Each structure stands twice: as C-alpha cells, then as structure tokens.
Amino acid sequence: MNLPVTLEKRPVTLITGASAGIGAALAHRFAANGHELVLVARREQALAAVADAIAASGRPRPTVLPVDVARAGAAHDMAAALAARDLEPETVVNNAGFGLIGAASTLDRAEQLAMIDLNVRALTDFSLAFLDSLERRKGGILNVASVAGFLPGPGMAVYYATKAYVISFSEALHHELKPKGVRVTVLCPGPVPTEFQARAGINQEVFPPLLTRSAERVARDGYRGLKEGRRMVVPGSANQVVTAILPMLPHGLLLALADLRKRRLR
C-alpha cells in the first residue's frame, strides 16, 4: 500500500515594498545571508529587476508576487499563493509604506486614508497573518517605522502618526511573542535618500548629512537587529541621540521644531 507523501513547505522571508529603496536593500541583505525570498509590491517590473539583480549575484532568484498589500484580504490571498507554492513565511518584513507632505486639512483625504490603510492596517494584518508558521519556525517580524514616529508631525501629521503606531504596536508585539520564540524588531531610520522623498514631495537636500544613512546601511542594521532579537533598531549614533532626547522635550517645543523642519523640507 502506497502512503501519500507529505511535502514540507519551504521557509521563506516575505518582504513587502521590496521594489525599491529600503525594501530592495533589505531583499539583498537577506538574500546575501542565505534566505529564500518572496518579494511583494505593486510594480511587477521593478520587483523583477530586484529579483534579477539578486539572481545575478549568485543567489536563488526570489519569487515575485505583484500584490497591493493595502487591499483588503491581501494577507489572506498571500497565504494562499504561498501555500500553492509549498512555501510558508519564516520571516515577515513589513516595509511597504508612503508619506505625504502638507497640512492634513489641505491634502487629499482619500490619499491620507490610503496611507493609513498601507502604513497601519496592512502592516498589522501581515504581522498577524502568519504567526502559526513564524512560531513553528522560531522566526521573526521586522517592521519598518521611522524616527518620525517619536514626535508629532505638523506638515506630515498622518504619516508621523502612522509611524508612531508602528513603533507602539511592534514593541508590544515583541513583548507578547518573545516567550513563543518569535523575534519582533522595529526599524526606525532617519533620513534615507530613496524615491520615498520624491513621492512625499520632500526636498532631500535639507537633510543633515549626520542624520542621513544609505538604504544599504539601514538594511544591514535592521537585519542584524532582527537576528539579535532586539526590540528596536535606530540606525546611526546621531539618530540614536535624537530619539533619546525627544521624549524629554515639552510637546509644545516638539510641535514648533517639527513645524519649522517641515517648512524647510518643501
């Protein structure tokens, strides 16, 4: 009698927003450390270019899944797509996100709500959707936030608020899942020269060089922090000093400083 053969699913690292910037840099970093990747974003051509570059470096070519992760049900559909390929997440990297500069009262309301859907709801959904396999494989979650999450952001009010949520949620999830062997790390970079700034309408020339880090260095620090099981990673000593000082300042002063900075970003 022939018994059915059960094929074990292969563990993969799932990276959202992997078509450019920090997401692409994280893809290269994880691939260089031997992870099989599933790259997710809306732009299939850009994803394919990242996958081709990784393959050209001698690593296995990542699986490319062009998906809008902000769409309701995207995590459920992603789980089905992975299962059909006998894959399951060992690591989830939530990098997809965007920002807009301008007063909340003047920016398009639908766009701001779409920002919340992507930066908050989708990140939460993807963080929770694969917990069974993450726990079974003692894997991890890397959520990309920002130094912006440490202070209120007049001129980018919704974006700053979404990143504050990512920090708070990720720190709590780190505490909840640590006893189960699942690492959760929140990555909080300062200014990073990527296409993110162009979409947000930010003038990149005003960023202080001391606070600016390349996407590759941010990815390196984020990967290392996740592997070490750190709760939070703030790349760069200058950014670490800034985030340590911010909670000590009066909120009124923070609002004034943030507003002044936003005026310079335009």
N, C-alpha and C positions, 0 to 999 in steps of 0.2 A: 504494500500500500504506500503510495507516494503522499507524503505530508506536504501541505503548502509551505512555500518558503517565504519567510517574512524578512523583507529587506529593511535594515535600519536606516533611518533618514540621516543624511549627512548634515553636520553642523555648519552653519554659515553666519557671517556677520552681515546684518542688514543695515544699510546706510541710506537715509533719506536726504534729499537735497544734495545728491552726490555729483551733479553735473558740472559744478564749478566751485571756485573759492575754497573755503574751509572743508566743504564736503568732499571735493575731489582730492584735496590734500590728505584728508583722513582715509580715503579709499587707498591711496598709495601707501600710506603708513601701515594700515592693517595688512595690506597685501604683502608688503615687504617683510612682515612678521609672520607670514605663513597662513593667513586667514583666507578661506574661500569666501568670496564676496557676492552679495546681491545688491546692486546699485539701483536706487529708485529716485525718480524725478519726473517732471512732465516732459522735458525736452529729450526725446529719444536720440537725436543725432549727437547732442552734447554728451549724453551718457555713453553712447557707443564710442566716442572719441576717448573718454576716460578709460573705458574698458580696453580699448585697443592699445593705449599707452601702457597700461599695466601688463597686458599680454606681451608687448614688445620688450618689457624689462625682464622677461623670462618667467613671469608668474602665471598661474592659470587665469584664463580670461574670465572676468566676473560675469555673472548672469545680469542681464539688463532688463528692468521692468519699468516701462514708462507709465507712471501712475500719478495722478493728482492726489496726494495723501490728504489734502484738505477735504476731499469729497467724502460725504457721509458713507460709511460702510467700506472705506478703503482698506482698513486694517483687516476686516473680515475677508475681503477679496484677496488681499495679500497672503493671508494664511492659506487660503485655498490654492493660490498659484504656487506657493512653495511646496505644499503637500503633494500637488500634482507632479512636482519635480523631485520628490523624495528628499526635500530639504526642510530644515527647521532652524530657527534662529538660536544661536548660542550667545550672540551679542547683538544688541539693537542700538544704533546710533541715530538719534533724532537731531538732525542738523537743519532740516528744511525750515525756512522762515524768511520773513522780509519785514522791512520797515518803511515808513513814510515820514518825511519832514514837513512840518506845518502845524498850525493850530488845529486842534481837534474839531473846533467849530467850523473850520473852513475846508478841511479835507473831505473828500467824498466818503459819505457814511458807509456805503456798501463796501468800499475798499478797506475801511478800518475794521469792519466786521469780518471781512475775509482774512485780515491779518490775525484776528483773534482765533478764527477757525484753524488757521495753519499753525500759528505760534503756540497756541494753548490747547485747543481741543484735539487736534491731530496728534500733537506730541503726547498728550495724556493717553489717548487711545492706543498709540503704538507702544507706549511704555507698559501698558497693562495687558495688551492682547496676547503676548507671547510668554507670559510668566511661567506657564507649565514647562515649556522647553528650557527656559532660562534657569529655572530652579533645578530641573533634572540634570542639566549640563553644568551647573555651577558657573553660569555665565555672567553677563553684566549689561548695564544700560549706561550709555554716555549721552547726556542731554546737553545741547549747546545753548547756553544762555548768553550773557554779556555783562560787562562791568556796568552797563546801563541799568541793570536790574537792582543796583544798590541805591538808587536815588530816584526821586520823581523827575519827570522829563517834560517840562513845558516846551512845546515846539515839536515834541515827538511823544505825546502823552500816552497813546495807546501802545506804541512799541515798547516804551520803558516799562509800562505796567505788565505787558506780556512776559517780559524777561524777568521781572520780579516774581511772577507766578512760577516760571520755570525753576528759578532758584529755590523758592519755598517748597514746591512740590518735590523736586529732586532730593533735597535734603531730608524731607520727611520719608520719602521712599527708600532712601539709603538706610535710614534707621529701621524701617519696617522689614526690609528684605535681607539685611545683613545676617540675621540669625538663620536664614534659609540658604545662605551661601551665594546669594546674588549680589554682585557689586553694583552700586549706582553712584555715578560721578557726574557732577555738573561742571561744565567747562565754561569759564567766564572770561573770554578775551576782551581786551581793549580794542582800539582801532586796528583793523586789518584791511589793507588795500585789496579789495575784491570788487566784483560787479555789484555787490550789495549796496555800496555807497551810491553808485550811479542810479540804481532803481529808486533809492530813497530820496534822491535829489540833494545829496551831501557833497560839499566841496572837500575833496580829500586832502587838499594842500594845507589845510589848517590844523591837521593832526600833529601834535608834538612828536618828534622822532623818538623821544624817550619812552613814550607810551605805545608806539606802533610796533606790531610784530607781524612777520610774514605768516601766511596761511600754513606754510610748511612747519614753522616753529610752533605754532599753536597746535597743529595736529600732533606733533611729536610730544608736546607736553600733555595733551589730552590723553593720548594713548598710554603714556607712562603712568599717568594718574589713575586711569581706569585699572590697569594691571596691578597697581599697588593698592587698589581698594580705597583710594582717597575719596572723601566726601565732596570736595570742591577743588578745582584747579583754576588759578588765576595766572595766566602766562605773563612772565616779566616781573622783575622786582619792583619797578616803578608802579605798575598796576596793582601789585600786592600792597604797597604802601598806601596808595589812593583808596583802595577798598577797605583797608583797616581804619583809615581816618574818617571816611564818610559817615559811618554810624555815630560818630562822636559830635558831629556838627549839628547845629539847630536846623530844623527843616526849612524855616524861612530863608536862611542863608543858602541852603542847598538849592531851593527853588530859584533864587536870584542867580546863583552861579550857573545852574543848568540853563536858565533862560538866556543868559549872556553868551554861553557857549553855543547854543543853537543859532543865535543871530550870526555868529562867525562862521557857522557851517554852510550857510547859504551862498 
